[in-house]
């Protein structure tokens, strides 16, 4: 099980091995939550509002259900072998403040049982993969994912001209200087948006319009550039370079470095030696 929080959104990733008929009370009853089924083997899972009453909505793939705080829900399966799911719990006050938007009251209080949304499902899957990743850039990455999920679930109203305009020069300079000064530490998307005087969703779109990449990718690229400088200009070991640039270990550093540059750190360093 992995657990983490971004933007007032708690993320719990769980795996279950089962046999035979299973009926269980779902957790997080006191919280507003979204439960997303990522994998199911050997049968189908079924969310219920009553323990002994079948779900009134037929099976759909990649299904999920949303329940407001205080609503009981149950899980049922006749013959399931393995289940992986992710539950998002929402602190609506914090979320509204961080996103700088008014959440739709109907959307936050109306239950939705066994519905499908491919965009939300994909975003939640990516978020579940990030939940156990200690890399500092995962802070910005998770902030962006939770903001996108919440906007689609609660307040999917695009801001005027947000897609067409990038950041003003002073905004971009302030944000980039802050990111440079805080490498390789974790940085909150909310703080970057505050520096620019924008909401998180508007800032993310404007930053990408100005730079061509998302904030988390910009930070990751900057860390790789710093690693390249250390590889060229020092005799630091790969473990030392990994630590200096915020990676958990040399293996994680090497995998990310190769993904972004096309070469391992050792090969990249060797090719650039006189």
BAFI-3210 file (N, C-alpha, C; in Angstrom, 3 decimals, decimal comma, padded with zeros to 6 digits):
// residues 274
n [1|2|3|4|5|6|7|8|9|10|11|12|13|14|15|16|17|18|19|20|21|22|23|24|25|26|27|28|29|30|31|32|33|34|35|36|37|38|39|40|41|42|43|44|45|46|47|48|49|50|51|52|53|54|55|56|57|58|59|60|61|62|63|64|65|66|67|68|69|70|71|72|73|74|75|76|77|78|79|80|81|82|83|84|85|86|87|88|89|90|91|92|93|94|95|96|97|98|99|100|101|102|103|104|105|106|107|108|109|110|111|112|113|114|115|116|117|118|119|120|121|122|123|124|125|126|127|128|129|130|131|132|133|134|135|136|137|138|139|140|141|142|143|144|145|146|147|148|149|150|151|152|153|154|155|156|157|158|159|160|161|162|163|164|165|166|167|168|169|170|171|172|173|174|175|176|177|178|179|180|181|182|183|184|185|186|187|188|189|190|191|192|193|194|195|196|197|198|199|200|201|202|203|204|205|206|207|208|209|210|211|212|213|214|215|216|217|218|219|220|221|222|223|224|225|226|227|228|229|230|231|232|233|234|235|236|237|238|239|240|241|242|243|244|245|246|247|248|249|250|251|252|253|254|255|256|257|258|259|260|261|262|263|264|265|266|267|268|269|270|271|272|273|274]
n.u [000,844|000,556|000,840|000,064|-000,036|-001,289|-002,030|-004,206|-005,417|-005,672|-003,990|-004,411|-003,135|-004,012|-003,709|-005,273|-005,541|-007,791|-010,382|-013,163|-016,492|-016,772|-017,566|-017,399|-017,070|-016,459|-013,755|-013,018|-015,356|-016,042|-015,068|-014,974|-014,708|-013,078|-013,081|-011,122|-010,936|-008,188|-007,089|-008,512|-008,818|-010,058|-012,743|-015,427|-015,560|-017,906|-019,450|-021,524|-024,448|-025,832|-025,247|-026,471|-027,727|-027,664|-025,590|-027,192|-026,341|-025,039|-022,107|-019,147|-016,058|-012,983|-014,131|-015,343|-016,191|-017,841|-018,233|-019,832|-018,786|-019,759|-021,418|-022,199|-020,539|-020,186|-018,209|-018,302|-017,823|-018,262|-016,434|-013,404|-009,923|-007,709|-007,253|-006,597|-006,710|-007,226|-007,811|-008,952|-009,049|-010,700|-009,959|-012,000|-012,026|-009,303|-008,545|-010,095|-008,985|-006,284|-006,533|-007,616|-010,308|-013,895|-015,488|-017,858|-020,945|-022,952|-021,504|-019,744|-021,323|-023,047|-023,536|-021,855|-022,194|-020,420|-019,293|-017,703|-014,739|-012,412|-010,327|-010,000|-009,442|-006,954|-005,341|-005,466|-004,237|-001,608|-001,056|-001,159|001,108|003,031|002,818|004,471|006,958|009,913|011,188|012,112|010,882|008,409|006,675|005,772|004,716|002,675|001,084|000,156|-001,292|-003,313|-004,611|-005,625|-007,325|-009,175|-010,242|-011,607|-013,434|-014,816|-014,858|-014,845|-014,365|-013,068|-010,657|-010,871|-009,035|-006,848|-005,494|-004,293|-002,376|000,917|003,190|003,896|006,975|008,130|006,843|007,657|010,423|010,583|009,545|011,312|013,748|013,188|012,845|015,429|016,914|016,079|016,688|017,875|015,349|012,042|009,241|006,278|003,473|001,500|002,864|004,519|002,536|001,454|003,615|003,455|000,993|-001,319|-003,940|-003,484|-004,149|-004,309|-001,719|-000,150|-000,870|-000,072|002,668|003,563|002,892|004,745|007,248|007,172|007,116|005,890|005,755|006,895|008,460|010,248|011,684|012,804|014,393|016,185|017,520|018,804|020,494|022,165|023,305|024,728|026,647|028,111|029,081|030,796|032,564|033,603|035,026|033,184|031,499|028,920|026,988|027,371|026,751|024,087|022,988|023,502|021,818|019,291|018,241|017,090|018,930|021,855|020,911|018,242|018,823|020,419|018,582|016,663|018,299|019,186|016,760|016,106|018,311|019,274|021,523|023,580|024,695|027,460|028,385|027,794|029,455|031,974|032,103|032,512|034,877|038,167]
n.v [-001,199|002,198|005,572|008,992|012,625|015,398|018,801|018,950|016,576|013,295|010,278|006,941|003,867|000,593|-002,995|-006,154|-009,603|-012,108|-014,604|-016,457|-015,399|-012,021|-009,510|-006,296|-003,535|-000,342|001,898|005,220|006,623|009,015|010,952|012,934|011,231|009,551|006,523|004,470|001,878|000,091|-002,385|-005,640|-009,013|-012,176|-011,762|-009,397|-006,321|-004,685|-001,762|-000,840|000,646|-000,411|-003,193|-005,657|-005,207|-005,363|-003,529|-000,962|-000,190|-001,315|-003,300|-001,559|-001,098|-000,034|001,317|003,642|005,156|007,833|009,358|011,465|012,940|011,117|009,245|005,851|003,125|000,021|-002,825|-005,475|-008,778|-011,673|-013,605|-012,960|-012,574|-010,860|-007,458|-004,090|-000,866|002,700|005,193|008,433|010,993|013,948|017,081|019,495|022,239|022,968|022,185|023,845|026,307|025,953|025,553|027,893|028,382|028,140|025,353|023,256|022,965|021,004|019,003|018,187|017,027|015,166|011,765|009,385|006,473|003,747|004,804|005,844|007,376|008,095|009,945|010,822|008,325|007,665|009,760|009,237|006,736|007,431|009,062|007,210|005,730|007,603|007,911|006,366|007,187|008,710|010,832|014,273|015,844|014,728|016,067|018,468|017,185|015,502|017,497|018,771|016,685|016,088|018,535|018,592|016,341|017,081|019,410|018,388|016,755|018,394|021,134|021,844|024,160|026,022|028,675|031,991|032,571|031,159|029,104|030,328|032,208|032,775|033,006|036,243|038,062|038,858|037,166|034,578|034,827|035,184|032,741|030,824|031,621|031,044|028,247|027,486|028,340|026,609|024,040|020,751|020,476|019,554|021,224|023,084|023,208|025,049|027,135|028,098|028,991|031,030|032,814|033,755|034,902|033,514|031,014|027,476|025,825|027,652|028,699|026,395|025,853|028,255|028,303|026,086|026,980|028,997|027,758|025,296|022,905|021,046|022,254|020,358|018,798|020,682|021,208|018,669|018,387|020,462|019,451|017,282|018,641|019,881|017,607|016,731|018,737|018,233|015,687|016,249|018,212|017,443|014,849|013,352|010,510|008,335|007,846|010,070|012,171|011,560|011,953|014,702|015,819|015,147|012,556|009,284|007,189|005,835|004,080|004,868|007,458|006,863|005,523|007,546|009,511|008,224|007,903|010,540|011,510|009,545|008,062|006,245|007,596|007,023|006,344|008,707|010,531|009,397|009,716|012,396|013,063|014,368]
n.w [000,000|-000,863|000,188|000,050|-000,134|-001,933|-002,559|-000,750|-001,286|-000,471|-001,277|-001,621|-002,383|-002,987|-002,815|-003,224|-002,524|-003,195|-002,577|-003,631|-002,618|-001,769|000,493|001,670|003,919|002,720|003,247|004,608|005,164|006,439|004,830|001,812|-001,176|-003,944|-005,527|-007,494|-009,754|-010,692|-011,471|-011,989|-011,509|-012,453|-012,041|-011,442|-009,699|-007,530|-006,580|-003,827|-002,343|-000,288|001,818|001,162|-001,243|-004,687|-007,012|-008,807|-011,275|-014,304|-015,204|-016,126|-017,870|-016,274|-014,111|-011,606|-008,430|-006,788|-003,641|-001,305|001,851|004,737|003,595|003,420|001,833|000,071|-000,924|-003,305|-004,572|-006,540|-007,295|-007,193|-007,794|-007,659|-006,859|-007,569|-006,429|-006,250|-003,912|-003,627|-001,323|-000,430|000,883|000,914|001,538|001,694|-000,857|-002,557|-001,867|-002,618|-005,355|-006,058|-006,735|-006,956|-005,859|-007,446|-005,939|-006,268|-007,549|-005,575|-003,669|-004,718|-005,094|-007,213|-008,773|-009,937|-012,476|-015,554|-016,707|-018,873|-018,936|-016,248|-015,117|-016,304|-015,329|-012,582|-012,495|-013,220|-011,048|-008,966|-009,503|-008,956|-006,247|-004,594|-005,267|-004,380|-005,565|-005,870|-007,907|-008,155|-006,517|-007,778|-010,004|-008,916|-007,750|-010,056|-011,284|-009,344|-009,353|-011,965|-011,957|-009,950|-011,044|-013,264|-011,993|-010,185|-010,926|-013,715|-015,488|-017,947|-017,769|-019,090|-022,046|-021,083|-022,352|-024,486|-023,760|-022,563|-019,748|-018,379|-018,949|-016,458|-014,689|-015,534|-015,150|-012,361|-011,416|-012,556|-011,417|-008,764|-008,877|-009,702|-007,492|-005,565|-006,341|-005,574|-004,418|-003,203|-004,589|-004,281|-006,450|-005,936|-004,691|-006,741|-008,485|-006,900|-006,881|-009,438|-009,373|-010,101|-010,577|-009,929|-012,147|-014,284|-014,174|-014,751|-017,436|-018,640|-018,062|-019,516|-022,057|-022,327|-022,038|-023,236|-021,873|-018,999|-015,538|-013,688|-015,371|-016,307|-013,950|-013,521|-015,842|-015,329|-013,124|-014,286|-016,044|-014,176|-013,099|-015,340|-015,523|-013,185|-013,790|-015,899|-014,908|-012,471|-010,374|-009,112|-007,782|-009,174|-007,256|-005,598|-007,333|-007,818|-005,238|-004,910|-006,751|-006,006|-006,334|-005,375|-005,347|-007,051|-008,990|-009,559|-010,424|-012,680|-014,329|-014,869|-016,016|-018,336|-019,660|-020,296|-021,700|-023,371|-022,911|-020,552|-017,370|-016,935|-019,517|-020,879|-019,559|-020,163|-022,975|-023,175|-022,130|-022,389]
ca.u [000,000|001,268|-000,011|000,695|-001,033|-000,964|-003,117|-005,386|-005,968|-004,962|-003,953|-004,121|-003,098|-004,144|-003,812|-005,919|-005,657|-009,064|-010,864|-014,583|-017,366|-016,229|-018,359|-016,698|-017,385|-015,387|-013,249|-013,060|-016,759|-016,190|-014,408|-015,366|-013,692|-013,235|-012,402|-010,886|-010,466|-007,097|-006,955|-009,357|-008,560|-010,866|-014,136|-015,686|-015,925|-019,186|-019,726|-022,920|-024,875|-026,288|-024,471|-027,196|-028,454|-026,753|-025,427|-028,218|-025,721|-024,322|-020,648|-018,416|-014,626|-012,305|-015,155|-014,994|-017,370|-017,607|-019,173|-019,572|-018,528|-020,911|-022,176|-021,657|-020,458|-019,716|-017,626|-018,760|-017,416|-018,634|-015,270|-012,302|-008,636|-006,786|-007,802|-005,776|-007,491|-006,711|-008,843|-008,586|-009,889|-010,597|-010,219|-012,568|-011,633|-007,916|-008,496|-010,619|-008,009|-005,077|-006,855|-008,125|-011,556|-015,053|-015,893|-019,285|-021,592|-023,626|-020,512|-019,081|-022,281|-023,868|-022,811|-021,825|-021,906|-019,996|-019,223|-016,431|-014,176|-011,063|-009,318|-009,751|-008,799|-005,549|-004,664|-005,346|-003,210|-000,312|-000,892|-000,871|002,501|003,878|002,627|005,579|008,215|010,425|011,892|011,584|010,029|007,072|005,803|005,113|003,967|001,452|000,255|-000,502|-002,266|-004,480|-005,338|-006,364|-008,409|-010,173|-010,925|-012,558|-014,455|-015,583|-014,923|-014,259|-014,731|-011,820|-010,510|-010,779|-007,732|-005,763|-004,712|-003,659|-001,352|001,964|003,511|004,596|008,407|008,462|006,335|008,538|011,716|010,434|009,350|012,536|014,744|012,836|013,163|016,887|017,427|015,643|017,110|016,906|014,343|010,639|008,610|004,833|002,901|000,733|003,776|004,898|001,385|001,374|004,664|002,986|-000,307|-002,313|-004,387|-002,604|-004,471|-003,909|-000,260|000,406|-001,055|000,739|004,085|003,826|002,839|005,969|008,478|006,995|007,073|005,206|006,685|007,650|009,461|011,287|012,530|013,553|015,430|017,199|018,327|019,667|021,548|023,118|024,049|025,685|027,768|028,926|029,757|031,863|033,503|034,115|035,255|032,204|030,944|027,513|026,209|027,483|025,984|022,669|022,608|023,557|020,735|018,007|017,749|017,131|020,170|022,471|020,071|017,153|019,447|020,827|017,401|016,084|019,273|019,150|015,468|016,080|019,455|019,559|022,775|023,793|025,619|028,854|028,687|027,744|030,704|033,101|032,106|032,854|036,206|039,213]
ca.v [000,000|003,466|006,670|010,303|013,687|016,614|019,758|018,620|015,316|012,112|009,223|005,623|002,811|-000,681|-004,239|-007,195|-010,951|-012,591|-015,908|-016,647|-014,239|-011,019|-008,320|-005,560|-002,128|000,484|002,855|006,665|007,031|010,390|011,869|012,966|010,377|008,933|005,231|004,139|000,513|000,052|-003,754|-006,664|-010,288|-013,296|-011,397|-007,964|-005,691|-003,984|-000,873|-000,890|001,585|-001,266|-004,431|-006,779|-004,786|-005,253|-002,224|-000,782|000,196|-002,439|-003,242|-000,827|-001,209|001,124|002,091|004,316|005,714|009,014|009,444|012,590|012,590|010,665|008,213|004,492|002,354|-001,354|-003,487|-006,859|-009,561|-013,079|-014,480|-012,114|-013,094|-009,775|-006,119|-002,922|000,350|003,928|006,048|009,818|011,676|015,376|018,144|020,443|023,604|023,136|022,030|025,065|027,379|025,709|025,709|029,256|028,294|027,701|024,023|023,136|022,354|019,768|017,990|017,689|016,400|014,179|010,503|008,828|005,062|002,947|005,574|005,711|008,599|007,665|010,965|010,722|007,032|007,751|010,658|008,543|005,708|008,114|009,521|006,042|005,368|008,622|007,933|005,720|007,671|009,776|011,858|015,616|016,376|014,164|017,017|019,257|016,245|015,133|018,702|019,001|015,625|016,266|019,718|018,218|015,435|017,840|020,319|017,620|016,170|019,372|022,523|021,786|025,359|026,636|030,103|032,677|032,829|030,488|028,266|031,109|033,111|032,297|033,879|037,496|037,890|038,951|035,957|033,463|035,049|034,946|031,308|030,106|031,941|030,291|026,846|027,346|028,541|025,516|022,728|019,834|020,208|019,524|022,531|022,976|023,930|026,177|028,248|028,672|029,739|032,267|033,723|034,358|035,512|032,790|029,736|026,390|025,346|028,711|028,760|025,232|026,043|029,390|027,909|025,211|027,806|029,797|026,959|024,076|021,732|021,227|022,660|019,251|018,373|021,710|020,966|017,439|018,693|021,287|018,564|016,504|019,552|020,028|016,347|016,720|019,615|017,520|014,581|016,779|019,122|016,890|013,409|012,786|009,210|008,393|007,981|011,454|013,010|011,277|012,627|016,151|016,255|014,809|011,223|008,380|006,427|005,851|003,323|005,763|008,519|006,329|005,222|008,810|010,163|007,556|008,182|011,907|011,838|008,457|007,387|006,120|008,634|006,638|006,463|010,140|011,128|008,859|010,284|013,824|013,239|014,671]
ca.w [000,000|-000,919|000,667|-000,087|-000,274|-002,695|-002,796|000,034|-001,793|-000,024|-002,294|-001,051|-003,395|-002,268|-003,567|-002,451|-003,075|-002,660|-003,020|-003,356|-002,491|-000,848|000,763|002,722|004,112|002,200|004,247|004,335|005,190|006,922|003,903|000,410|-001,793|-005,250|-005,591|-008,898|-009,938|-011,658|-011,970|-011,392|-012,163|-012,009|-011,852|-011,445|-008,425|-007,591|-005,444|-003,389|-001,304|000,807|001,826|000,572|-002,430|-005,833|-007,647|-009,836|-012,541|-014,886|-015,249|-017,156|-017,590|-015,672|-013,410|-010,354|-007,793|-005,962|-002,518|-000,405|003,248|005,501|002,883|003,497|000,606|000,242|-002,079|-003,433|-005,734|-006,408|-007,456|-007,632|-007,319|-007,368|-007,081|-007,258|-006,566|-005,647|-003,343|-003,398|-000,337|-000,728|001,844|-000,040|001,882|001,264|-002,304|-003,155|-001,641|-003,409|-006,769|-006,226|-007,486|-006,181|-006,286|-007,715|-004,771|-006,674|-007,884|-004,363|-002,754|-005,418|-005,305|-008,570|-008,560|-011,087|-013,705|-016,261|-017,279|-019,263|-018,587|-014,818|-014,855|-016,690|-014,392|-011,298|-012,645|-013,145|-009,673|-008,131|-009,741|-008,330|-004,793|-003,894|-005,847|-003,508|-006,330|-005,567|-008,968|-008,020|-005,828|-008,822|-010,852|-008,208|-007,637|-011,342|-011,514|-008,468|-009,820|-013,175|-011,555|-009,194|-011,964|-014,077|-011,130|-009,403|-011,409|-015,051|-016,249|-018,361|-017,570|-020,367|-022,659|-020,370|-023,249|-025,532|-023,246|-021,685|-018,623|-018,655|-018,683|-015,022|-014,031|-015,869|-014,506|-010,919|-011,188|-012,898|-010,387|-007,558|-009,118|-009,707|-006,136|-004,687|-006,825|-006,193|-003,394|-003,599|-004,726|-004,456|-007,578|-005,402|-004,422|-008,023|-008,983|-006,106|-007,345|-010,689|-009,140|-010,884|-010,049|-010,350|-013,491|-015,216|-014,175|-015,448|-018,873|-019,084|-017,997|-020,654|-023,268|-022,382|-022,051|-024,014|-021,001|-017,718|-014,475|-013,101|-016,346|-016,301|-012,780|-013,746|-016,829|-014,678|-012,283|-015,179|-016,507|-013,073|-013,029|-016,452|-015,162|-012,204|-014,470|-016,743|-014,245|-011,220|-010,344|-008,188|-008,146|-009,559|-006,016|-005,130|-008,264|-007,555|-003,991|-005,107|-007,635|-005,418|-006,663|-004,229|-005,411|-008,378|-009,929|-009,954|-011,204|-013,977|-015,144|-015,310|-016,888|-019,643|-020,287|-020,800|-022,555|-024,291|-022,530|-019,109|-016,882|-017,147|-020,942|-021,219|-019,022|-020,920|-024,316|-023,144|-021,566|-023,371]
c.u [000,877|000,314|000,746|-000,400|-000,454|-002,199|-004,369|-006,091|-005,093|-005,075|-003,524|-004,226|-003,069|-004,217|-004,388|-005,875|-006,867|-009,365|-012,337|-015,336|-016,813|-017,208|-017,680|-017,118|-016,209|-015,024|-013,516|-014,487|-016,940|-015,622|-015,047|-014,305|-014,118|-012,438|-012,333|-010,294|-009,417|-006,913|-007,955|-009,183|-009,472|-012,332|-014,282|-016,042|-017,191|-019,350|-021,222|-023,196|-025,429|-025,585|-025,151|-028,002|-027,486|-026,697|-026,455|-027,650|-024,862|-022,822|-020,155|-016,928|-014,070|-013,278|-014,624|-016,286|-016,962|-018,660|-018,832|-019,347|-019,824|-021,731|-021,467|-021,616|-019,852|-019,088|-018,060|-018,141|-017,784|-017,419|-014,123|-011,005|-007,671|-007,440|-006,740|-006,631|-006,788|-007,889|-008,271|-009,561|-009,629|-010,904|-010,692|-012,164|-010,212|-007,820|-008,977|-009,647|-006,785|-005,332|-007,382|-009,391|-012,676|-015,509|-017,408|-019,968|-022,277|-022,620|-019,858|-020,028|-023,137|-023,076|-022,894|-021,336|-021,575|-020,076|-017,827|-016,021|-012,718|-009,994|-008,977|-009,018|-007,310|-004,765|-004,462|-004,304|-001,807|-000,025|-000,547|000,573|003,451|003,847|003,796|006,943|008,733|011,095|011,282|010,645|008,617|006,123|005,043|004,238|002,640|000,518|-000,533|-001,576|-003,511|-005,289|-006,187|-007,544|-009,531|-010,942|-011,962|-013,715|-015,376|-015,779|-014,323|-014,753|-013,450|-011,802|-010,316|-009,331|-006,574|-004,887|-003,884|-002,445|-000,339|002,153|004,137|006,078|008,769|007,987|007,265|009,889|011,631|010,322|010,640|013,637|014,467|013,186|014,673|017,451|017,108|015,945|018,022|015,731|012,946|010,078|007,125|004,372|002,143|001,639|004,233|003,758|001,218|002,410|004,237|001,638|-001,430|-002,830|-003,457|-002,875|-004,050|-002,387|000,338|000,288|-000,161|002,226|004,435|003,796|004,129|007,211|008,394|006,916|006,340|006,215|007,511|008,742|010,589|012,245|013,387|014,678|016,549|018,095|019,280|020,793|022,592|023,952|025,086|026,893|028,695|029,704|030,946|032,969|034,090|034,397|034,286|031,705|029,481|026,608|026,224|026,709|024,483|022,201|022,553|022,408|019,369|017,433|017,963|018,429|020,676|021,631|018,937|017,687|019,796|019,657|016,790|017,001|019,221|017,850|015,461|017,197|019,773|020,841|022,832|024,733|027,079|029,254|028,723|029,017|031,909|033,227|032,559|034,179|037,212|040,079]
c.v [001,245|004,577|007,980|011,343|014,844|017,499|019,499|017,367|014,171|011,022|007,926|004,575|001,473|-001,845|-005,314|-008,525|-011,601|-014,002|-016,025|-015,331|-013,292|-009,857|-007,568|-004,093|-001,301|001,581|004,297|007,230|008,492|011,415|011,827|012,220|009,885|007,641|004,786|002,738|000,485|-001,328|-004,653|-007,947|-011,368|-012,991|-009,893|-007,490|-004,859|-003,076|-000,911|000,188|000,854|-002,611|-005,542|-006,395|-004,606|-003,833|-002,066|-000,454|-000,957|-002,210|-002,385|-000,986|000,084|001,969|002,661|004,766|006,856|009,071|010,656|012,099|012,189|009,588|006,871|003,856|000,990|-001,848|-004,934|-007,487|-011,014|-013,994|-013,660|-012,649|-011,979|-008,445|-005,082|-001,692|001,523|004,747|007,430|010,411|013,170|016,229|019,326|021,879|023,891|023,106|023,296|026,226|027,193|025,915|027,105|029,274|027,844|026,352|023,956|022,347|021,042|018,653|017,399|016,951|015,316|012,895|010,054|007,390|004,380|003,742|005,439|007,052|008,293|008,671|010,898|009,426|007,080|008,628|009,985|007,433|006,316|008,572|008,364|005,584|006,348|008,559|007,337|006,171|008,840|010,916|013,240|016,177|015,816|015,094|017,853|018,380|015,876|016,312|018,926|017,949|015,795|017,489|019,374|017,307|016,211|018,790|019,576|017,095|017,232|020,730|022,631|022,943|026,068|028,136|030,790|032,897|032,098|029,685|029,085|031,893|032,397|033,247|035,187|037,296|037,936|037,719|034,776|033,609|034,738|033,455|030,527|030,381|031,173|028,816|026,609|027,416|027,370|024,123|022,071|019,533|020,111|020,940|022,318|023,782|025,163|027,379|028,907|029,508|031,051|033,285|034,455|035,045|034,849|031,582|028,644|025,959|026,367|028,779|027,604|025,388|027,161|029,049|027,031|025,989|028,596|028,960|025,715|022,813|022,077|021,613|021,516|018,782|019,403|021,472|019,717|017,670|019,512|020,440|017,724|017,388|019,760|018,757|016,282|017,595|018,936|016,378|015,083|017,466|018,583|015,401|012,707|011,445|009,367|008,501|009,421|012,406|012,815|012,016|014,139|016,674|015,714|013,463|010,273|007,587|006,458|005,113|004,192|006,895|008,025|006,072|006,515|009,519|009,549|007,848|009,556|012,219|010,766|007,709|007,236|007,228|008,301|006,786|007,922|010,828|010,672|009,504|011,739|014,114|013,506|013,451]
c.w [000,000|-000,500|000,569|-000,227|-001,081|-002,714|-001,954|-000,438|-001,286|-001,073|-001,627|-002,152|-002,673|-003,246|-002,664|-003,216|-002,405|-003,170|-002,659|-003,248|-001,421|-000,732|001,892|002,729|003,626|003,206|003,810|004,370|005,588|005,945|002,518|-000,377|-003,178|-005,237|-007,053|-008,990|-011,039|-012,274|-011,259|-012,195|-011,580|-011,819|-011,906|-010,046|-008,615|-006,371|-005,109|-002,352|-000,090|000,697|001,049|-000,668|-003,595|-006,385|-008,762|-011,208|-013,044|-014,983|-016,408|-016,838|-017,024|-014,857|-012,098|-009,696|-006,875|-004,871|-001,656|001,022|003,942|004,831|002,992|002,118|000,916|-001,051|-002,109|-004,677|-005,493|-006,484|-008,039|-007,047|-006,915|-007,727|-006,724|-007,456|-005,892|-005,158|-003,100|-002,386|-000,438|000,504|001,011|000,251|001,407|-000,250|-003,006|-003,030|-002,531|-004,900|-007,096|-007,077|-006,563|-006,721|-006,437|-006,596|-005,129|-006,929|-006,643|-003,426|-003,408|-005,641|-006,759|-008,445|-009,885|-012,395|-014,306|-016,840|-017,606|-018,862|-017,100|-014,499|-015,170|-015,729|-013,034|-011,374|-012,551|-011,719|-008,745|-008,300|-009,063|-006,808|-004,023|-004,413|-005,016|-004,254|-006,083|-006,631|-008,920|-007,256|-006,849|-009,708|-010,202|-008,017|-008,928|-011,612|-010,646|-008,881|-011,045|-012,854|-010,890|-010,098|-012,796|-013,232|-010,533|-010,066|-012,792|-015,914|-016,662|-018,136|-018,913|-020,792|-022,011|-021,307|-024,237|-025,037|-022,377|-020,518|-019,121|-018,329|-017,206|-014,270|-014,276|-015,168|-013,009|-010,615|-011,449|-011,877|-009,104|-007,725|-009,084|-008,287|-005,225|-005,247|-005,807|-005,270|-003,992|-003,608|-004,962|-005,665|-007,092|-005,164|-005,716|-008,605|-008,227|-006,559|-008,617|-010,538|-009,910|-010,121|-010,579|-011,795|-014,544|-015,315|-014,976|-016,956|-019,404|-019,071|-019,200|-021,966|-023,437|-022,601|-022,920|-023,182|-019,700|-016,634|-013,906|-014,056|-016,434|-015,137|-012,975|-014,755|-016,204|-013,779|-013,127|-015,713|-015,419|-012,928|-014,140|-016,146|-014,157|-012,850|-015,295|-015,940|-012,954|-011,381|-009,404|-008,702|-008,544|-008,340|-005,524|-006,034|-008,027|-006,313|-004,174|-005,950|-007,210|-005,785|-005,487|-004,185|-006,843|-009,417|-010,465|-010,824|-012,604|-014,897|-015,711|-016,301|-018,289|-020,383|-020,936|-021,786|-023,588|-023,996|-021,022|-018,652|-017,144|-018,613|-021,377|-020,766|-019,843|-022,295|-024,329|-022,453|-022,683|-023,642]
res [x|x|x|x|x|x|x|x|x|x|x|x|x|x|x|x|x|x|x|x|x|x|x|x|x|x|x|x|x|x|x|x|x|x|x|x|x|x|x|x|x|x|x|x|x|x|x|x|x|x|x|x|x|x|x|x|x|x|x|x|x|x|x|x|x|x|x|x|x|x|x|x|x|x|x|x|x|x|x|x|x|x|x|x|x|x|x|x|x|x|x|x|x|x|x|x|x|x|x|x|x|x|x|x|x|x|x|x|x|x|x|x|x|x|x|x|x|x|x|x|x|x|x|x|x|x|x|x|x|x|x|x|x|x|x|x|x|x|x|x|x|x|x|x|x|x|x|x|x|x|x|x|x|x|x|x|x|x|x|x|x|x|x|x|x|x|x|x|x|x|x|x|x|x|x|x|x|x|x|x|x|x|x|x|x|x|x|x|x|x|x|x|x|x|x|x|x|x|x|x|x|x|x|x|x|x|x|x|x|x|x|x|x|x|x|x|x|x|x|x|x|x|x|x|x|x|x|x|x|x|x|x|x|x|x|x|x|x|x|x|x|x|x|x|x|x|x|x|x|x|x|x|x|x|x|x|x|x|x|x|x|x|x|x|x|x|x|x|x|x|x|x|x|x]
***
